[in-house]
């Protein structure tokens, strides 16, 4: 049951990010066609494409962490070989978790602030907090994924000396 729940969440992140990017691309193509061929620009297309991109990036960060696709500076870990690989990786993951938790907390506070102000987006006139909700959702998921990787390093399921991008 836990494995299936984890795989559903993982698959959801992948599908959500991919669909957001596909929709953003389609909307941009339609906007370019309307603007240059039909000489009639759509008011809402640029705004929704921007918001889809924001959501794709933040949810995609979590998926990239799970798939070990994030860029990382490995010079310290590689400089000393396998001797310091585990402590350096643990320290890096702890710093990442700290950053993600802080971004999640501050993101939640900002979303709550925006929901209280009633601010709306210019073209779509949707509540602005829907756009900014991407920060706590994405960073919260990324913190969770980094905790999973940290646990893998601590328990020995992930060997930090041989972590490579797949």
C-alpha angles and dihedrals in degrees: 000000000000092000092052092048090050092048091048091053091045093049091046091055091050095046094044094050093044094048091047091054093046092049091046091052093047092048091049092050091050090048093051091048092049094046100046104026104031094029089225119113123208113233098210104039101085092047096050091044089054092049093047089051092051092051092045091053097049096044089040090057089064092048091047090052092052092049092045091242099130119113113248136179106243100171095107093044092048096040094068097033121222094333097083099020096102099047092042091050092047091050091048092049091048090052090049091050091049091051093047093048092049091048090048094050094045090044091054091049091050092047090051090049091051092047090054093049094049092222114174133201115258104241105020095036093214121143108282093224090073089068095044092046085079090076100060092037095050096040092045091053091046091052088052092049092047090051088054090052091045090053089050091054093046094048093044097246089118119047106211092198090064102036107136132167109261 
